[in-house]
Amino acid sequence: MEEPRKDLLMQVEGMTCEGCVKAVTKAVQRLDPSATVDVDLDHGRAHIVTNAQALEVAQALNAAGYEARAMTL
């Protein structure tokens, strides 16, 4: 049985440019290739729909060099 998809809102510190958007997207999609990632650079947030847990996503983003934490929707 497949995990239910989660709708996550992550606060991501350290994003400054389109390169950061690509790096964040790539980090999440390495964890879950089917994930959708919508990054809001102005507010330092990423809206992610994924099968992964919020902690796993935060850890992947932290490993990519960003400080990330889950926010409530």
C-alpha positions, 0 to 999 in steps of 0.5 A, a space after each residue: 500500500 502506498 503512503 498517502 501524499 502529504 501537503 507540506 509547507 516548509 520554511 527554508 532559510 538561505 534561498 536567494 536565487 533561481 539556483 536555490 530554487 532548483 537545488 531545493 527542488 532537486 533535493 526533495 525530488 531525490 527523496 521522492 521523485 514524484 513530489 511537486 515543489 513550489 518555491 516562494 523565494 520572496 517569503 522563503 517557503 516551499 509548498 511540497 506535495 510528497 509521500 515523504 515525511 516532513 522530517 525527511 524533507 527537512 533533513 534533505 533540505 538541511 543536507 543540501 545546505 538550507 535551514 528548513 522546518 515544517 510549518 502548519 498549513 
